[in-house]
Every structure is written in C-alpha cells, then in structure tokens.
C-alpha cells in the first residue's frame, strides 16, 4: 500500500526520578545519603533512509511513544538512560507541525535526521543535596516529562523530471518504455493511483529520475479529486514534461486540455508554473497528430515535439533534450550556490591568515642575530 501523507502523535520518554536513600552498613554509623540519579528519557528521531518508499508503517499506528528513563537507586546507582527511538521515512519526506502548520524539517537526502520530540531530563537523587548544615537530606527531584507533538509526514517524490498531462495521455506508457519502471497500464483513465519513479539512462555514465504523476483534472489545485495528493509530488521536479493526447477519448480539445493543466499548476504554485517545460504530443501515430501539434505550438508559442511510445518515434530525441535541459538547470544551480569569485567574476575570497609560531609573536618577535636579547642592566643603564 502506497501512503504519502499521515498524521501521527509522537511522545518522548519521561526522565527517571531521583532516589532518596541512605547508606546502611554494619560498622558504618554515619553512612550518609547515597540516592542516585534517574536516567534521561528517550527522544524520537526521524531519519530518511534508502529503501523506504512509503509511509505505510504509520498508516495503522497513529501514536508512537519512546521509552522512559530508569529511576535512581541506592548505593549511588544511577538509573538507566533510555535509548532514542528512530523512525525511518522515505527521502523527500517533509515533517510538518500539525498544530501551527510550519515545516520542522525537510528530509530530502538519505541520512537526513531531525529530533522531533526530546526526552525528559533525569531527576537528581538526595546525594546531591548533602551539606554541612543538611547531612541527612530527604530531597530529590522528579524526572521531567518528555515532549509531545502532533506531526504530519508528507512525502514528495524526488525526481528530476515530472510527467504531466490529462488522464490517459500516455505518461505511464512512456515511462515504461524509456526506463525499467513497470507502472500499471490500461485503456481507461486514472489507471495510475500513485506516482511511479523510473531511472532513465541516456548514456552509460549519466542518468536522471522521472516521475509519472497521476492524471490531473480541472479543479485539482482546489483539491477536487486527488489534486493536492498528485500535485505535491511534482514540486521537487526541476523539469516538467507535459504530454498532450491528440485524440482524447472524451472528445475534448487538446489545446484546452493543455491550458487546463497549466491553470492548475498556476493555481497550486506560481513557482511551479514557472518551471522549465517540454511540451510533447503523445500517440503521434494517430491521425491528426500533426495538426494538433501545430495548434498547440501556435497557442503556446514554443516548439512542440511528437513521440510515439508504441512505435518508438521521437523517444531518443526527447531523452536527449531532457538530458540537455537538466544539465543546464544543474549548471545554473551550481553557479548560484558557488561562492562569489570562484565561479567567475568578483574578487577571490580572502585567504585565512597563516598562524605564526609563538617565537615569532609577542615580545620575542623582533629578536634576531642583529638584535639579541639584553640583560635588564644593559637595556636600562
């Protein structure tokens, strides 16, 4: 079962209580206090891990609690500290505070971690309260409560390229032909129920990830159907490939269908609507595909490609164009994140001054063979 959004409650462990105890041994008349401290409560950590591809483990378990710390004991023995509870999520999971709606952390890369709730602090035993005035203390502190928080885990697919289009536009078929992914394919709309990701290899030493986003409908940006569930997975894609079916089964206009998807992208996110896009007419083996290509090109003012997953026409050229576009996007991203003066233009960054040894700094910095040290009487006759 593919689950990409869940709301769960996380509660950290409570710290162990301090102990009130006194040393009681034969021949030791004044043993004194020996109550130990409690142990710290466990925290709950979320970690992005390779191989985890769904939030299904959280679908049927909405409450997660970390273990408590152990209580302190006599003879100065401290309680056992609880081991932190680590929960594994897929890379690309956003951890959102359910009450206030802010993003706690976006676990994009494998190995990213975040401590969502921290365990309670340990309590102190009466051994810490002894003094000359209070030689038999009966005070102690209790362990602190662990933090509790409701969080929303939202999975956004990590892919370089996102396939967009109306239902039954041929997105899953295209993905299955140019990659090793095997999404469900059938001759009816909404065959794809969740995003599928395939790895496309244009050359031996290069590759990119392509996500097949389930078909969108009008009103998806407002939550009609499963709009938000689908649009969320295209947010991380750096390049969009928009497939337009030349002869829709419902008899709709292909140009209107293209504009409908564009309107839904703008309604969901302005930043998403400004992403680089490649417009492609799918199923070009059908009659009238060229006329549809010319109409879409005239309406958009950009070049439009034609492909056929059934015959293989235009697939090699499309993959090459996608690879070239991604190379441009990555190069532009690297140039913006590179420090000024390194990628070109501006002054080079100032070098950190070299640390001098002690004999070349301070009062001995000017000493040399020509200026040897003098005795006090010689320096001040």
C-alpha positions as MATLAB code, in Angstrom:
seq = 'XXXXXXXXXXXXXXXXXXXXXXXXXXXXXXXXXXXXXXXXXXXXXXXXXXXXXXXXXXXXXXXXXXXXXXXXXXXXXXXXXXXXXXXXXXXXXXXXXXXXXXXXXXXXXXXXXXXXXXXXXXXXXXXXXXXXXXXXXXXXXXXXXXXXXXXXXXXXXXXXXXXXXXXXXXXXXXXXXXXXXXXXXXXXXXXXXXXXXXXXXXXXXXXXXXXXXXXXXXXXXXXXXXXXXXXXXXXXXXXXXXXXXXXXXXXXXXXXXXXXXXXXXXXXXXXXXXXXXXXXXXXXXXXXXXXXXXXXXXXXXXXXXXXXXXXXXXXXXXXXXXXXXXXXXXXXXXXXXXXXXXXXXXXXXXXXXXXXXXXXXXXXXXXXXXXXXXXXXXXXX';
ca = [
       0.000    0.000    0.000;
       1.375    3.406   -1.027;
       0.822    6.097    1.625;
       2.186    9.604    1.102;
       0.534   11.639    3.895;
      -0.153   10.691    7.521;
      -0.735   12.497   10.791;
       0.759   10.907   13.893;
       1.371   11.766   17.533;
       4.892   11.482   18.932;
       5.639   11.448   22.665;
       9.155   11.326   24.101;
      10.045    9.312   27.186;
       9.893   10.681   30.721;
      13.074   11.116   32.742;
      13.641    8.771   35.673;
      13.058   10.059   39.228;
      15.909   10.652   41.637;
      16.217    8.360   44.652;
      16.174    9.121   48.398;
      18.417    6.576   50.094;
      20.903    6.363   52.976;
      23.856    4.104   53.410;
      23.063    1.376   55.902;
      26.004   -0.899   56.694;
      27.326   -2.564   59.783;
      30.205   -0.699   61.402;
      29.328    2.434   59.373;
      27.307    4.510   61.829;
      27.168    7.663   59.677;
      26.813    6.421   56.123;
      25.091    9.490   54.746;
      22.874    9.890   51.666;
      23.561    7.696   48.636;
      20.480    8.097   46.407;
      21.394    8.039   42.699;
      20.055    9.996   39.744;
      17.434    8.803   37.304;
      18.078    8.200   33.607;
      17.225   10.553   30.748;
      14.101    9.785   28.738;
      14.390    8.783   25.092;
      13.851   11.193   22.217;
      12.149   10.358   18.910;
      14.224   10.873   15.761;
      13.047   10.734   12.159;
      15.627    9.630    9.594;
      15.426    9.474    5.802;
      16.582    6.017    4.763;
      17.274    4.452    1.399;
      14.891    1.632    0.525;
      11.901    3.073    2.415;
       9.474    4.199   -0.291;
       6.213    4.734    1.560;
       4.725    5.884    4.855;
       2.673    2.704    5.150;
       4.120    1.794    8.569;
       2.473    4.913   10.013;
      -0.931    4.345    8.387;
      -2.283    1.989   11.064;
      -0.295    3.221   14.038;
      -1.009    6.829   14.916;
       0.722    7.010   18.318;
       4.444    6.454   18.921;
       5.988    6.638   22.374;
       9.634    6.442   23.339;
      10.748    4.537   26.469;
      11.156    6.241   29.843;
      14.394    6.598   31.783;
      15.017    4.288   34.728;
      14.718    5.549   38.347;
      17.748    6.089   40.537;
      18.687    3.560   43.228;
      20.603    3.349   46.455;
      24.364    2.952   46.821;
      24.827    5.826   44.373;
      23.460    3.838   41.421;
      22.012    5.932   38.617;
      19.011    4.861   36.581;
      19.401    3.584   33.065;
      19.111    6.149   30.265;
      16.559    5.184   27.623;
      17.703    4.582   24.048;
      16.359    7.054   21.477;
      13.617    5.798   19.163;
      14.492    6.225   15.459;
      11.704    6.053   12.883;
      12.644    5.637    9.208;
      10.879    7.598    6.466;
      11.470    7.842    2.692;
      13.807   10.536    1.358;
      11.725   13.538    0.361;
       9.503   13.498    3.455;
       8.526   16.855    4.918;
       7.925   16.894    8.692;
       5.194   19.451    9.443;
       3.872   20.660   12.788;
       0.181   19.736   12.729;
      -0.939   22.495   15.111;
       0.786   25.510   13.566;
       1.463   24.258   10.048;
       5.167   25.131    9.772;
       7.757   22.732    8.335;
      10.006   21.372   11.071;
      12.476   19.919    8.573;
      12.501   18.650    5.024;
      14.269   15.286    4.917;
      15.394   15.466    1.301;
      18.621   13.455    1.254;
      19.381    9.981    2.530;
      20.716   10.193    6.082;
      18.978   13.471    6.991;
      17.678   13.351   10.557;
      15.613   15.530   12.855;
      14.807   15.181   16.553;
      11.077   15.882   16.642;
      10.472   15.497   20.394;
      13.131   15.442   23.115;
      13.117   13.170   26.126;
      12.632   14.402   29.676;
      15.612   15.263   31.855;
      16.670   12.969   34.647;
      15.815   13.631   38.295;
      18.557   14.076   40.899;
      18.971   11.895   43.951;
      19.449   13.100   47.539;
      23.204   12.586   47.259;
      23.339   15.989   45.546;
      21.649   17.826   48.443;
      24.028   16.950   51.278;
      25.875   19.754   53.023;
      27.394   20.569   56.376;
      24.073   22.011   57.524;
      21.938   19.260   55.938;
      23.732   15.972   56.485;
      20.656   13.765   56.052;
      18.743   15.325   53.139;
      15.469   13.835   52.093;
      15.087   15.983   48.987;
      15.134   14.756   45.436;
      13.897   15.939   42.042;
      11.499   14.140   39.771;
      12.225   13.316   36.161;
      10.927   15.766   33.575;
       8.122   14.968   31.158;
       9.029   14.228   27.555;
       7.827   16.481   24.771;
       4.709   15.575   22.786;
       3.753   16.816   19.338;
       1.328   16.055   16.534;
       3.155   15.995   13.207;
       2.177   15.495    9.593;
       4.501   13.418    7.433;
       4.149   14.415    3.795;
       6.039   12.529    1.100;
       7.011   14.449   -2.024;
       8.606   12.324   -4.718;
      12.200   13.222   -5.527;
      12.621   13.206   -9.297;
      14.498   15.291  -11.840;
      11.629   15.183  -14.335;
       7.877   15.184  -13.744;
       5.426   13.837  -16.342;
       2.238   15.886  -16.528;
      -0.939   15.501  -18.535;
      -4.617   14.694  -18.504;
      -5.711   11.156  -17.615;
      -4.863    8.554  -20.259;
      -2.342   10.840  -22.000;
       0.302    8.092  -22.155;
       2.538    9.032  -19.216;
       2.841    5.543  -17.752;
       3.461    4.019  -21.175;
       6.250    6.497  -21.881;
       7.881    5.794  -18.521;
       7.736    2.044  -19.075;
       9.390    2.336  -22.492;
      12.339    4.602  -21.642;
      13.052    3.179  -18.157;
      12.844   -0.093  -16.237;
       9.763    1.041  -14.274;
       6.646   -1.072  -14.710;
       3.614    1.059  -13.792;
       0.101   -0.228  -14.275;
      -1.149    0.479  -17.814;
      -4.728    0.086  -19.040;
      -7.061    1.624  -21.610;
      -9.064    3.773  -19.208;
      -8.442    6.990  -17.235;
      -6.893    7.119  -13.764;
      -5.050    3.829  -14.109;
      -2.176    5.277  -12.076;
      -3.150    5.676   -8.433;
       0.211    6.831   -7.068;
       3.436    8.268   -8.518;
       5.889    5.898  -10.154;
       9.576    6.742  -10.493;
      11.881    5.323  -13.147;
      15.585    5.828  -13.823;
      16.373    6.832  -17.406;
      19.943    6.373  -18.664;
      20.683    8.463  -21.802;
      24.328    7.335  -21.722;
      26.386    4.832  -19.771;
      27.665    7.425  -17.285;
      24.574    9.630  -16.925;
      21.030    9.138  -15.648;
      18.025   11.010  -14.324;
      14.882   10.139  -12.355;
      11.490   10.593  -13.996;
       8.218   10.562  -12.035;
       4.889    9.589  -13.555;
       2.385   11.888  -11.840;
      -1.218   10.568  -11.891;
      -3.536   12.400  -14.270;
      -4.855   15.793  -13.242;
      -8.345   17.171  -13.800;
      -9.850   20.624  -13.759;
     -10.034   21.968  -10.214;
      -7.110   19.884   -8.959;
      -5.439   22.971   -7.428;
      -8.572   23.485   -5.303;
      -8.480   19.923   -4.046;
     -11.045   18.436   -6.430;
     -10.461   14.737   -6.862;
      -6.966   13.939   -5.647;
      -5.439   17.161   -6.931;
      -3.282   18.082   -3.959;
      -2.262   14.477   -3.499;
      -0.908   14.419   -7.058;
       0.478   17.953   -7.394;
       2.537   17.554   -4.233;
       4.771   15.008   -5.957;
       5.779   17.320   -8.794;
       7.035   20.140   -6.531;
      10.606   18.797   -6.406;
      10.919   18.137  -10.144;
      13.323   20.531  -11.831;
      11.873   19.942  -15.318;
       8.295   19.269  -16.449;
       7.371   17.170  -19.483;
       3.775   17.909  -20.486;
       2.093   15.203  -22.568;
      -0.880   16.196  -24.723;
      -3.098   13.498  -26.215;
      -4.089   14.305  -29.831;
      -7.388   12.408  -29.781;
      -8.778   12.354  -26.206;
     -11.287    9.598  -25.549;
     -13.762   12.110  -24.114;
     -13.682   14.230  -27.285;
     -12.209   17.295  -25.560;
      -9.960   19.848  -27.254;
      -6.211   19.076  -26.808;
      -5.301   22.768  -26.661;
      -7.909   23.349  -23.960;
      -6.607   20.325  -22.059;
      -3.070   21.730  -22.133;
      -4.239   25.117  -20.871;
      -6.287   23.446  -18.127;
      -3.205   21.729  -16.704;
      -1.246   24.989  -16.895;
      -4.009   26.794  -14.980;
      -3.968   24.125  -12.291;
      -0.194   24.499  -11.883;
      -0.550   28.270  -11.522;
      -3.376   27.861   -9.026;
      -1.343   25.444   -6.922;
       2.007   27.263   -7.001;
       3.256   30.215   -9.035;
       6.803   28.984   -8.623;
       5.810   25.597  -10.026;
       4.184   27.180  -13.080;
       7.466   28.947  -13.925;
       9.467   25.716  -14.133;
      11.073   24.732  -17.429;
       8.668   22.691  -19.527;
       8.872   20.492  -22.614;
       5.567   20.115  -24.470;
       5.088   16.777  -26.207;
       2.295   15.377  -28.355;
       1.937   11.710  -27.443;
       0.499    8.932  -29.598;
       1.649   10.648  -32.783;
       0.823    7.503  -34.772;
      -2.841    8.536  -34.564;
      -4.333   10.542  -37.461;
      -4.397   14.310  -36.981;
      -1.474   14.414  -34.542;
       0.483   16.893  -36.665;
      -2.441   19.311  -36.814;
      -2.747   19.133  -33.045;
       0.996   19.800  -32.702;
       0.712   22.903  -34.882;
      -2.294   24.129  -32.894;
      -0.550   23.655  -29.529;
       2.609   25.325  -30.866;
       0.595   28.301  -32.083;
      -1.217   28.605  -28.739;
       1.926   28.315  -26.610;
       4.487   29.995  -28.841;
       7.079   27.283  -28.237;
       8.436   24.220  -30.007;
       6.341   21.083  -29.566;
       7.683   17.545  -30.000;
       5.899   14.434  -31.232;
       6.512   10.972  -29.815;
       5.011    7.530  -30.037;
       5.671    5.015  -27.286;
       4.153    2.301  -29.491;
       6.475    2.819  -32.497;
       9.414    4.482  -30.727;
       9.249    7.616  -32.860;
      10.903   10.649  -31.265;
      11.810    8.922  -27.993;
      15.591    9.140  -28.444;
      15.409   12.843  -29.327;
      13.150   13.519  -26.351;
      15.507   11.790  -23.902;
      18.449   13.754  -25.301;
      16.599   17.050  -24.952;
      15.623   16.234  -21.370;
      19.235   15.377  -20.516;
      20.474   18.635  -22.066;
      17.863   20.691  -20.213;
      18.733   19.052  -16.908;
      22.426   19.758  -17.484;
      21.601   23.457  -17.998;
      19.439   23.542  -14.865;
      22.119   21.870  -12.734;
      24.816   24.161  -14.085;
      22.708   27.223  -13.294;
      22.028   25.920   -9.793;
      25.737   25.274   -9.197;
      26.676   28.773  -10.357;
      24.201   30.385   -7.970;
      25.353   28.356   -4.982;
      29.096   28.750   -5.704;
      30.765   31.485   -3.600;
      31.380   34.776   -5.372;
      34.747   34.972   -7.095;
      35.043   31.228   -7.659;
      32.554   30.608  -10.462;
      33.664   33.764  -12.279;
      33.611   37.492  -11.658;
      34.369   39.338   -8.463;
      37.423   39.152   -6.263;
      38.634   35.784   -4.988;
      37.777   35.024   -1.359;
      40.295   36.295    1.169;
      42.623   33.618    2.471;
      42.726   32.912    6.162;
      45.972   34.352    7.625;
      48.596   31.757    8.459;
      49.089   31.228   12.157;
      52.587   32.223   13.293;
      54.608   30.143   15.769;
      54.998   31.510   19.324;
      58.617   32.654   18.888;
      57.595   34.993   16.051;
      54.836   36.719   18.014;
      54.701   38.773   21.193;
      57.783   40.206   22.900;
      60.247   37.976   21.018;
      59.035   38.851   17.521;
      61.859   41.396   16.858;
      64.747   39.284   18.143;
      67.409   38.169   15.674;
      71.187   37.766   15.398;
      71.464   41.519   14.869;
      69.142   42.273   17.768;
      69.928   39.746   20.529;
      68.237   39.912   23.924;
      69.964   42.118   26.524;
      70.121   41.974   30.269;
      67.979   44.321   32.269;
      71.004   46.447   33.322;
      72.146   46.787   29.719;
      68.700   47.762   28.490;
      68.225   50.346   31.266;
      71.659   51.706   32.280;
];
